């Protein structure tokens, strides 16, 4: 009975990479970018908590 079920094969379609929205300098002095998706980078979170900065301070001006 289980052998009669169709097996899906293939890969998931990749989605387009999101453009970066925020720019920051990490502990090593390197400039990094973040799309705003996922966890907030530790450097940005620390600046917001300890220095009172807002997320808008890290926005990439276009």
PDB file of N, H, CA, C and O in Angstrom:
ATOM      1  N   UNK A   1       0.818  -1.193   0.000  1.00  0.00           N
ATOM      2  CA  UNK A   1       0.000   0.000   0.000  1.00  0.00           C
ATOM      3  C   UNK A   1       0.864   1.260   0.000  1.00  0.00           C
ATOM      4  O   UNK A   1       0.577   2.193  -0.749  1.00  0.00           O
ATOM      5  N   UNK A   2       1.888   1.307   0.802  1.00  0.00           N
ATOM      6  H   UNK A   2       2.121   0.548   1.411  1.00  0.00           H
ATOM      7  CA  UNK A   2       2.741   2.485   0.852  1.00  0.00           C
ATOM      8  C   UNK A   2       3.542   2.671  -0.431  1.00  0.00           C
ATOM      9  O   UNK A   2       3.928   3.790  -0.766  1.00  0.00           O
ATOM     10  N   UNK A   3       3.786   1.608  -1.129  1.00  0.00           N
ATOM     11  H   UNK A   3       3.472   0.698  -0.856  1.00  0.00           H
ATOM     12  CA  UNK A   3       4.582   1.692  -2.350  1.00  0.00           C
ATOM     13  C   UNK A   3       3.825   2.346  -3.500  1.00  0.00           C
ATOM     14  O   UNK A   3       4.439   2.738  -4.492  1.00  0.00           O
ATOM     15  N   UNK A   4       2.524   2.470  -3.389  1.00  0.00           N
ATOM     16  H   UNK A   4       2.025   2.152  -2.583  1.00  0.00           H
ATOM     17  CA  UNK A   4       1.737   3.052  -4.470  1.00  0.00           C
ATOM     18  C   UNK A   4       1.662   4.580  -4.404  1.00  0.00           C
ATOM     19  O   UNK A   4       1.148   5.208  -5.329  1.00  0.00           O
ATOM     20  N   UNK A   5       2.168   5.186  -3.323  1.00  0.00           N
ATOM     21  H   UNK A   5       2.586   4.675  -2.571  1.00  0.00           H
ATOM     22  CA  UNK A   5       2.139   6.640  -3.206  1.00  0.00           C
ATOM     23  C   UNK A   5       3.192   7.264  -4.112  1.00  0.00           C
ATOM     24  O   UNK A   5       4.317   6.770  -4.191  1.00  0.00           O
ATOM     25  N   UNK A   6       2.837   8.337  -4.789  1.00  0.00           N
ATOM     26  H   UNK A   6       1.924   8.739  -4.724  1.00  0.00           H
ATOM     27  CA  UNK A   6       3.834   8.992  -5.648  1.00  0.00           C
ATOM     28  C   UNK A   6       4.920   9.662  -4.798  1.00  0.00           C
ATOM     29  O   UNK A   6       4.650  10.212  -3.731  1.00  0.00           O
ATOM     30  N   UNK A   7       6.120   9.601  -5.292  1.00  0.00           N
ATOM     31  H   UNK A   7       6.340   9.154  -6.160  1.00  0.00           H
ATOM     32  CA  UNK A   7       7.247  10.200  -4.588  1.00  0.00           C
ATOM     33  C   UNK A   7       7.606  11.497  -5.288  1.00  0.00           C
ATOM     34  O   UNK A   7       7.848  11.522  -6.495  1.00  0.00           O
ATOM     35  N   UNK A   8       7.636  12.569  -4.519  1.00  0.00           N
ATOM     36  H   UNK A   8       7.440  12.549  -3.539  1.00  0.00           H
ATOM     37  CA  UNK A   8       8.017  13.858  -5.099  1.00  0.00           C
ATOM     38  C   UNK A   8       9.532  13.936  -5.138  1.00  0.00           C
ATOM     39  O   UNK A   8      10.214  13.674  -4.147  1.00  0.00           O
ATOM     40  N   UNK A   9      10.028  14.291  -6.273  1.00  0.00           N
ATOM     41  H   UNK A   9       9.475  14.504  -7.078  1.00  0.00           H
ATOM     42  CA  UNK A   9      11.473  14.490  -6.362  1.00  0.00           C
ATOM     43  C   UNK A   9      11.716  15.846  -7.003  1.00  0.00           C
ATOM     44  O   UNK A   9      10.841  16.410  -7.659  1.00  0.00           O
ATOM     45  N   UNK A  10      12.887  16.341  -6.803  1.00  0.00           N
ATOM     46  H   UNK A  10      13.598  15.883  -6.270  1.00  0.00           H
ATOM     47  CA  UNK A  10      13.200  17.652  -7.350  1.00  0.00           C
ATOM     48  C   UNK A  10      13.619  18.582  -6.233  1.00  0.00           C
ATOM     49  O   UNK A  10      13.659  18.203  -5.063  1.00  0.00           O
ATOM     50  N   UNK A  11      13.922  19.777  -6.610  1.00  0.00           N
ATOM     51  H   UNK A  11      13.889  20.085  -7.561  1.00  0.00           H
ATOM     52  CA  UNK A  11      14.374  20.739  -5.613  1.00  0.00           C
ATOM     53  C   UNK A  11      13.399  21.895  -5.525  1.00  0.00           C
ATOM     54  O   UNK A  11      12.600  22.135  -6.430  1.00  0.00           O
ATOM     55  N   UNK A  12      13.483  22.579  -4.450  1.00  0.00           N
ATOM     56  H   UNK A  12      14.132  22.384  -3.715  1.00  0.00           H
ATOM     57  CA  UNK A  12      12.660  23.748  -4.218  1.00  0.00           C
ATOM     58  C   UNK A  12      13.191  24.908  -5.060  1.00  0.00           C
ATOM     59  O   UNK A  12      14.403  25.061  -5.217  1.00  0.00           O
ATOM     60  N   UNK A  13      12.310  25.697  -5.584  1.00  0.00           N
ATOM     61  H   UNK A  13      11.326  25.572  -5.456  1.00  0.00           H
ATOM     62  CA  UNK A  13      12.735  26.849  -6.380  1.00  0.00           C
ATOM     63  C   UNK A  13      13.393  27.879  -5.471  1.00  0.00           C
ATOM     64  O   UNK A  13      12.881  28.180  -4.393  1.00  0.00           O
ATOM     65  N   UNK A  14      14.508  28.410  -5.900  1.00  0.00           N
ATOM     66  H   UNK A  14      14.924  28.166  -6.776  1.00  0.00           H
ATOM     67  CA  UNK A  14      15.201  29.419  -5.110  1.00  0.00           C
ATOM     68  C   UNK A  14      14.532  30.766  -5.330  1.00  0.00           C
ATOM     69  O   UNK A  14      14.096  31.092  -6.434  1.00  0.00           O
ATOM     70  N   UNK A  15      14.460  31.544  -4.248  1.00  0.00           N
ATOM     71  H   UNK A  15      14.814  31.280  -3.351  1.00  0.00           H
ATOM     72  CA  UNK A  15      13.867  32.870  -4.386  1.00  0.00           C
ATOM     73  C   UNK A  15      14.976  33.893  -4.552  1.00  0.00           C
ATOM     74  O   UNK A  15      16.135  33.639  -4.226  1.00  0.00           O
ATOM     75  N   UNK A  16      14.610  35.017  -5.049  1.00  0.00           N
ATOM     76  H   UNK A  16      13.668  35.223  -5.314  1.00  0.00           H
ATOM     77  CA  UNK A  16      15.587  36.072  -5.298  1.00  0.00           C
ATOM     78  C   UNK A  16      16.149  36.591  -3.981  1.00  0.00           C
ATOM     79  O   UNK A  16      15.443  36.666  -2.976  1.00  0.00           O
ATOM     80  N   UNK A  17      17.415  36.944  -4.002  1.00  0.00           N
ATOM     81  H   UNK A  17      17.989  36.884  -4.819  1.00  0.00           H
ATOM     82  CA  UNK A  17      18.060  37.478  -2.820  1.00  0.00           C
ATOM     83  C   UNK A  17      17.497  38.860  -2.515  1.00  0.00           C
ATOM     84  O   UNK A  17      17.306  39.673  -3.419  1.00  0.00           O
ATOM     85  N   UNK A  18      17.234  39.120  -1.249  1.00  0.00           N
ATOM     86  H   UNK A  18      17.389  38.459  -0.515  1.00  0.00           H
ATOM     87  CA  UNK A  18      16.668  40.409  -0.846  1.00  0.00           C
ATOM     88  C   UNK A  18      17.763  41.465  -0.809  1.00  0.00           C
ATOM     89  O   UNK A  18      18.901  41.170  -0.446  1.00  0.00           O
ATOM     90  N   UNK A  19      17.427  42.678  -1.180  1.00  0.00           N
ATOM     91  H   UNK A  19      16.502  42.917  -1.476  1.00  0.00           H
ATOM     92  CA  UNK A  19      18.426  43.751  -1.103  1.00  0.00           C
ATOM     93  C   UNK A  19      18.666  44.153   0.353  1.00  0.00           C
ATOM     94  O   UNK A  19      17.764  44.072   1.187  1.00  0.00           O
ATOM     95  N   UNK A  20      19.874  44.580   0.640  1.00  0.00           N
ATOM     96  H   UNK A  20      20.606  44.646  -0.037  1.00  0.00           H
ATOM     97  CA  UNK A  20      20.223  45.007   1.997  1.00  0.00           C
ATOM     98  C   UNK A  20      19.527  46.324   2.318  1.00  0.00           C
ATOM     99  O   UNK A  20      19.446  47.211   1.468  1.00  0.00           O
ATOM    100  N   UNK A  21      19.024  46.451   3.543  1.00  0.00           N
ATOM    101  H   UNK A  21      19.089  45.731   4.234  1.00  0.00           H
ATOM    102  CA  UNK A  21      18.355  47.676   3.980  1.00  0.00           C
ATOM    103  C   UNK A  21      19.187  48.447   4.993  1.00  0.00           C
ATOM    104  O   UNK A  21      19.069  49.667   5.105  1.00  0.00           O
ATOM    105  N   UNK A  22      20.032  47.728   5.734  1.00  0.00           N
ATOM    106  H   UNK A  22      20.128  46.736   5.644  1.00  0.00           H
ATOM    107  CA  UNK A  22      20.780  48.344   6.825  1.00  0.00           C
ATOM    108  C   UNK A  22      22.273  48.065   6.676  1.00  0.00           C
ATOM    109  O   UNK A  22      22.676  47.015   6.176  1.00  0.00           O
ATOM    110  N   UNK A  23      23.074  49.013   7.112  1.00  0.00           N
ATOM    111  H   UNK A  23      22.747  49.866   7.518  1.00  0.00           H
ATOM    112  CA  UNK A  23      24.523  48.886   7.061  1.00  0.00           C
ATOM    113  C   UNK A  23      25.078  49.204   8.444  1.00  0.00           C
ATOM    114  O   UNK A  23      24.601  50.119   9.116  1.00  0.00           O
ATOM    115  N   UNK A  24      26.088  48.444   8.868  1.00  0.00           N
ATOM    116  H   UNK A  24      26.475  47.701   8.322  1.00  0.00           H
ATOM    117  CA  UNK A  24      26.706  48.664  10.175  1.00  0.00           C
ATOM    118  C   UNK A  24      28.163  48.224  10.134  1.00  0.00           C
ATOM    119  O   UNK A  24      28.581  47.518   9.217  1.00  0.00           O
ATOM    120  N   UNK A  25      28.931  48.644  11.129  1.00  0.00           N
ATOM    121  H   UNK A  25      28.591  49.218  11.874  1.00  0.00           H
ATOM    122  CA  UNK A  25      30.338  48.269  11.240  1.00  0.00           C
ATOM    123  C   UNK A  25      30.450  47.300  12.409  1.00  0.00           C
ATOM    124  O   UNK A  25      30.052  47.622  13.529  1.00  0.00           O
ATOM    125  N   UNK A  26      31.002  46.092  12.143  1.00  0.00           N
ATOM    126  H   UNK A  26      31.325  45.831  11.234  1.00  0.00           H
ATOM    127  CA  UNK A  26      31.108  45.094  13.204  1.00  0.00           C
ATOM    128  C   UNK A  26      32.308  45.344  14.117  1.00  0.00           C
ATOM    129  O   UNK A  26      33.008  46.345  13.965  1.00  0.00           O
ATOM    130  N   UNK A  27      32.544  44.439  15.060  1.00  0.00           N
ATOM    131  H   UNK A  27      31.975  43.625  15.184  1.00  0.00           H
ATOM    132  CA  UNK A  27      33.616  44.588  16.044  1.00  0.00           C
ATOM    133  C   UNK A  27      34.999  44.634  15.406  1.00  0.00           C
ATOM    134  O   UNK A  27      35.922  45.215  15.978  1.00  0.00           O
ATOM    135  N   UNK A  28      35.155  44.031  14.230  1.00  0.00           N
ATOM    136  H   UNK A  28      34.405  43.560  13.765  1.00  0.00           H
ATOM    137  CA  UNK A  28      36.445  43.986  13.537  1.00  0.00           C
ATOM    138  C   UNK A  28      36.664  45.190  12.632  1.00  0.00           C
ATOM    139  O   UNK A  28      37.690  45.281  11.959  1.00  0.00           O
ATOM    140  N   UNK A  29      35.713  46.109  12.609  1.00  0.00           N
ATOM    141  H   UNK A  29      34.879  46.035  13.155  1.00  0.00           H
ATOM    142  CA  UNK A  29      35.833  47.293  11.773  1.00  0.00           C
ATOM    143  C   UNK A  29      35.379  47.085  10.339  1.00  0.00           C
ATOM    144  O   UNK A  29      35.578  47.960   9.495  1.00  0.00           O
ATOM    145  N   UNK A  30      34.773  45.940  10.050  1.00  0.00           N
ATOM    146  H   UNK A  30      34.612  45.230  10.735  1.00  0.00           H
ATOM    147  CA  UNK A  30      34.293  45.640   8.698  1.00  0.00           C
ATOM    148  C   UNK A  30      32.858  46.145   8.535  1.00  0.00           C
ATOM    149  O   UNK A  30      32.036  45.997   9.439  1.00  0.00           O
ATOM    150  N   UNK A  31      32.568  46.734   7.391  1.00  0.00           N
ATOM    151  H   UNK A  31      33.237  46.854   6.657  1.00  0.00           H
ATOM    152  CA  UNK A  31      31.212  47.187   7.100  1.00  0.00           C
ATOM    153  C   UNK A  31      30.395  45.994   6.614  1.00  0.00           C
ATOM    154  O   UNK A  31      30.788  45.298   5.679  1.00  0.00           O
ATOM    155  N   UNK A  32      29.268  45.771   7.253  1.00  0.00           N
ATOM    156  H   UNK A  32      28.948  46.337   8.013  1.00  0.00           H
ATOM    157  CA  UNK A  32      28.383  44.658   6.912  1.00  0.00           C
ATOM    158  C   UNK A  32      27.001  45.206   6.587  1.00  0.00           C
ATOM    159  O   UNK A  32      26.679  46.344   6.928  1.00  0.00           O
ATOM    160  N   UNK A  33      26.193  44.393   5.931  1.00  0.00           N
ATOM    161  H   UNK A  33      26.454  43.469   5.654  1.00  0.00           H
ATOM    162  CA  UNK A  33      24.818  44.780   5.614  1.00  0.00           C
ATOM    163  C   UNK A  33      23.859  43.732   6.160  1.00  0.00           C
ATOM    164  O   UNK A  33      24.243  42.591   6.414  1.00  0.00           O
ATOM    165  N   UNK A  34      22.615  44.134   6.334  1.00  0.00           N
ATOM    166  H   UNK A  34      22.303  45.062   6.128  1.00  0.00           H
ATOM    167  CA  UNK A  34      21.558  43.262   6.841  1.00  0.00           C
ATOM    168  C   UNK A  34      20.278  43.604   6.093  1.00  0.00           C
ATOM    169  O   UNK A  34      19.982  44.777   5.865  1.00  0.00           O
ATOM    170  N   UNK A  35      19.522  42.582   5.713  1.00  0.00           N
ATOM    171  H   UNK A  35      19.763  41.630   5.899  1.00  0.00           H
ATOM    172  CA  UNK A  35      18.296  42.794   4.946  1.00  0.00           C
ATOM    173  C   UNK A  35      17.113  43.202   5.814  1.00  0.00           C
ATOM    174  O   UNK A  35      16.103  43.681   5.298  1.00  0.00           O
ATOM    175  N   UNK A  36      17.226  43.018   7.107  1.00  0.00           N
ATOM    176  H   UNK A  36      18.047  42.629   7.526  1.00  0.00           H
ATOM    177  CA  UNK A  36      16.104  43.294   7.999  1.00  0.00           C
ATOM    178  C   UNK A  36      15.307  42.039   8.290  1.00  0.00           C
ATOM    179  O   UNK A  36      14.352  42.080   9.066  1.00  0.00           O
ATOM    180  N   UNK A  37      15.679  40.932   7.686  1.00  0.00           N
ATOM    181  H   UNK A  37      16.455  40.899   7.056  1.00  0.00           H
ATOM    182  CA  UNK A  37      15.016  39.653   7.911  1.00  0.00           C
ATOM    183  C   UNK A  37      15.853  38.826   8.876  1.00  0.00           C
ATOM    184  O   UNK A  37      17.081  38.902   8.866  1.00  0.00           O
ATOM    185  N   UNK A  38      15.195  38.051   9.693  1.00  0.00           N
ATOM    186  H   UNK A  38      14.197  37.989   9.701  1.00  0.00           H
ATOM    187  CA  UNK A  38      15.917  37.204  10.637  1.00  0.00           C
ATOM    188  C   UNK A  38      16.309  37.976  11.889  1.00  0.00           C
ATOM    189  O   UNK A  38      15.796  39.062  12.157  1.00  0.00           O
ATOM    190  N   UNK A  39      17.234  37.388  12.651  1.00  0.00           N
ATOM    191  H   UNK A  39      17.651  36.505  12.433  1.00  0.00           H
ATOM    192  CA  UNK A  39      17.659  38.007  13.903  1.00  0.00           C
ATOM    193  C   UNK A  39      18.421  39.296  13.649  1.00  0.00           C
ATOM    194  O   UNK A  39      19.155  39.428  12.670  1.00  0.00           O
ATOM    195  N   UNK A  40      18.228  40.237  14.550  1.00  0.00           N
ATOM    196  H   UNK A  40      17.632  40.130  15.346  1.00  0.00           H
ATOM    197  CA  UNK A  40      18.959  41.501  14.477  1.00  0.00           C
ATOM    198  C   UNK A  40      20.419  41.226  14.811  1.00  0.00           C
ATOM    199  O   UNK A  40      20.696  40.574  15.818  1.00  0.00           O
ATOM    200  N   UNK A  41      21.365  41.701  14.000  1.00  0.00           N
ATOM    201  H   UNK A  41      21.141  42.231  13.182  1.00  0.00           H
ATOM    202  CA  UNK A  41      22.777  41.502  14.319  1.00  0.00           C
ATOM    203  C   UNK A  41      23.104  42.054  15.707  1.00  0.00           C
ATOM    204  O   UNK A  41      22.554  43.074  16.123  1.00  0.00           O
ATOM    205  N   UNK A  42      23.999  41.376  16.414  1.00  0.00           N
ATOM    206  H   UNK A  42      24.446  40.548  16.076  1.00  0.00           H
ATOM    207  CA  UNK A  42      24.341  41.740  17.790  1.00  0.00           C
ATOM    208  C   UNK A  42      24.834  43.175  17.892  1.00  0.00           C
ATOM    209  O   UNK A  42      24.525  43.864  18.865  1.00  0.00           O
ATOM    210  N   UNK A  43      25.591  43.634  16.908  1.00  0.00           N
ATOM    211  H   UNK A  43      25.841  43.074  16.119  1.00  0.00           H
ATOM    212  CA  UNK A  43      26.131  44.999  16.941  1.00  0.00           C
ATOM    213  C   UNK A  43      24.994  46.022  16.908  1.00  0.00           C
ATOM    214  O   UNK A  43      25.026  47.006  17.648  1.00  0.00           O
ATOM    215  N   UNK A  44      24.003  45.800  16.067  1.00  0.00           N
ATOM    216  H   UNK A  44      23.977  45.001  15.467  1.00  0.00           H
ATOM    217  CA  UNK A  44      22.867  46.720  15.967  1.00  0.00           C
ATOM    218  C   UNK A  44      22.043  46.666  17.254  1.00  0.00           C
ATOM    219  O   UNK A  44      21.652  47.702  17.792  1.00  0.00           O
ATOM    220  N   UNK A  45      21.786  45.463  17.739  1.00  0.00           N
ATOM    221  H   UNK A  45      22.104  44.621  17.302  1.00  0.00           H
ATOM    222  CA  UNK A  45      21.007  45.314  18.976  1.00  0.00           C
ATOM    223  C   UNK A  45      21.701  46.012  20.143  1.00  0.00           C
ATOM    224  O   UNK A  45      21.050  46.697  20.933  1.00  0.00           O
ATOM    225  N   UNK A  46      23.009  45.841  20.255  1.00  0.00           N
ATOM    226  H   UNK A  46      23.538  45.284  19.613  1.00  0.00           H
ATOM    227  CA  UNK A  46      23.770  46.465  21.340  1.00  0.00           C
ATOM    228  C   UNK A  46      23.700  47.991  21.242  1.00  0.00           C
ATOM    229  O   UNK A  46      23.522  48.669  22.254  1.00  0.00           O
ATOM    230  N   UNK A  47      23.839  48.532  20.032  1.00  0.00           N
ATOM    231  H   UNK A  47      23.983  47.981  19.210  1.00  0.00           H
ATOM    232  CA  UNK A  47      23.782  49.983  19.834  1.00  0.00           C
ATOM    233  C   UNK A  47      22.394  50.525  20.184  1.00  0.00           C
ATOM    234  O   UNK A  47      22.273  51.617  20.740  1.00  0.00           O
ATOM    235  N   UNK A  48      21.363  49.771  19.861  1.00  0.00           N
ATOM    236  H   UNK A  48      21.461  48.884  19.410  1.00  0.00           H
ATOM    237  CA  UNK A  48      20.000  50.205  20.166  1.00  0.00           C
ATOM    238  C   UNK A  48      19.748  50.173  21.675  1.00  0.00           C
ATOM    239  O   UNK A  48      19.116  51.078  22.218  1.00  0.00           O
ATOM    240  N   UNK A  49      20.240  49.137  22.346  1.00  0.00           N
ATOM    241  H   UNK A  49      20.754  48.402  21.905  1.00  0.00           H
ATOM    242  CA  UNK A  49      20.002  48.981  23.784  1.00  0.00           C
ATOM    243  C   UNK A  49      20.853  49.932  24.621  1.00  0.00           C
ATOM    244  O   UNK A  49      20.352  50.570  25.547  1.00  0.00           O
ATOM    245  N   UNK A  50      22.143  50.025  24.292  1.00  0.00           N
ATOM    246  H   UNK A  50      22.550  49.507  23.539  1.00  0.00           H
ATOM    247  CA  UNK A  50      23.072  50.760  25.147  1.00  0.00           C
ATOM    248  C   UNK A  50      23.275  52.219  24.742  1.00  0.00           C
ATOM    249  O   UNK A  50      23.526  53.069  25.596  1.00  0.00           O
ATOM    250  N   UNK A  51      23.169  52.513  23.452  1.00  0.00           N
ATOM    251  H   UNK A  51      22.965  51.823  22.757  1.00  0.00           H
ATOM    252  CA  UNK A  51      23.447  53.867  22.978  1.00  0.00           C
ATOM    253  C   UNK A  51      22.183  54.623  22.593  1.00  0.00           C
ATOM    254  O   UNK A  51      22.247  55.795  22.222  1.00  0.00           O
ATOM    255  N   UNK A  52      21.040  53.961  22.680  1.00  0.00           N
ATOM    256  H   UNK A  52      20.988  53.009  22.981  1.00  0.00           H
ATOM    257  CA  UNK A  52      19.772  54.619  22.380  1.00  0.00           C
ATOM    258  C   UNK A  52      19.545  54.890  20.898  1.00  0.00           C
ATOM    259  O   UNK A  52      18.702  55.716  20.545  1.00  0.00           O
ATOM    260  N   UNK A  53      20.282  54.208  20.029  1.00  0.00           N
ATOM    261  H   UNK A  53      20.966  53.538  20.316  1.00  0.00           H
ATOM    262  CA  UNK A  53      20.094  54.398  18.587  1.00  0.00           C
ATOM    263  C   UNK A  53      18.824  53.689  18.143  1.00  0.00           C
ATOM    264  O   UNK A  53      18.326  52.790  18.820  1.00  0.00           O
ATOM    265  N   UNK A  54      18.309  54.112  16.993  1.00  0.00           N
ATOM    266  H   UNK A  54      18.713  54.843  16.443  1.00  0.00           H
ATOM    267  CA  UNK A  54      17.143  53.444  16.424  1.00  0.00           C
ATOM    268  C   UNK A  54      17.574  52.719  15.154  1.00  0.00           C
ATOM    269  O   UNK A  54      18.671  52.939  14.639  1.00  0.00           O
ATOM    270  N   UNK A  55      16.708  51.868  14.669  1.00  0.00           N
ATOM    271  H   UNK A  55      15.818  51.690  15.087  1.00  0.00           H
ATOM    272  CA  UNK A  55      17.002  51.111  13.455  1.00  0.00           C
ATOM    273  C   UNK A  55      17.191  52.044  12.266  1.00  0.00           C
ATOM    274  O   UNK A  55      17.944  51.734  11.343  1.00  0.00           O
ATOM    275  N   UNK A  56      16.510  53.186  12.286  1.00  0.00           N
ATOM    276  H   UNK A  56      15.898  53.439  13.035  1.00  0.00           H
ATOM    277  CA  UNK A  56      16.634  54.163  11.199  1.00  0.00           C
ATOM    278  C   UNK A  56      18.048  54.726  11.087  1.00  0.00           C
ATOM    279  O   UNK A  56      18.448  55.183  10.017  1.00  0.00           O
ATOM    280  N   UNK A  57      18.807  54.695  12.184  1.00  0.00           N
ATOM    281  H   UNK A  57      18.482  54.324  13.053  1.00  0.00           H
ATOM    282  CA  UNK A  57      20.187  55.183  12.147  1.00  0.00           C
ATOM    283  C   UNK A  57      21.081  54.308  11.274  1.00  0.00           C
ATOM    284  O   UNK A  57      22.138  54.756  10.831  1.00  0.00           O
ATOM    285  N   UNK A  58      20.670  53.067  11.022  1.00  0.00           N
ATOM    286  H   UNK A  58      19.811  52.703  11.382  1.00  0.00           H
ATOM    287  CA  UNK A  58      21.463  52.127  10.245  1.00  0.00           C
ATOM    288  C   UNK A  58      20.963  51.976   8.808  1.00  0.00           C
ATOM    289  O   UNK A  58      21.554  51.237   8.020  1.00  0.00           O
ATOM    290  N   UNK A  59      19.872  52.674   8.463  1.00  0.00           N
ATOM    291  H   UNK A  59      19.392  53.273   9.103  1.00  0.00           H
ATOM    292  CA  UNK A  59      19.298  52.572   7.116  1.00  0.00           C
ATOM    293  C   UNK A  59      20.299  52.987   6.046  1.00  0.00           C
ATOM    294  O   UNK A  59      21.047  53.949   6.225  1.00  0.00           O
ATOM    295  N   UNK A  60      20.307  52.265   4.944  1.00  0.00           N
ATOM    296  H   UNK A  60      19.700  51.484   4.799  1.00  0.00           H
ATOM    297  CA  UNK A  60      21.137  52.634   3.801  1.00  0.00           C
ATOM    298  C   UNK A  60      20.377  53.696   3.025  1.00  0.00           C
ATOM    299  O   UNK A  60      19.258  53.454   2.572  1.00  0.00           O
ATOM    300  N   UNK A  61      20.971  54.861   2.871  1.00  0.00           N
ATOM    301  H   UNK A  61      21.879  55.057   3.240  1.00  0.00           H
ATOM    302  CA  UNK A  61      20.335  55.948   2.131  1.00  0.00           C
ATOM    303  C   UNK A  61      20.430  55.664   0.639  1.00  0.00           C
ATOM    304  O   UNK A  61      21.502  55.335   0.130  1.00  0.00           O
ATOM    305  N   UNK A  62      19.312  55.792  -0.058  1.00  0.00           N
ATOM    306  H   UNK A  62      18.441  56.059   0.355  1.00  0.00           H
ATOM    307  CA  UNK A  62      19.315  55.509  -1.495  1.00  0.00           C
ATOM    308  C   UNK A  62      18.953  56.719  -2.291  1.00  0.00           C
ATOM    309  O   UNK A  62      18.908  56.658  -3.520  1.00  0.00           O
TER     310      UNK A  62
END
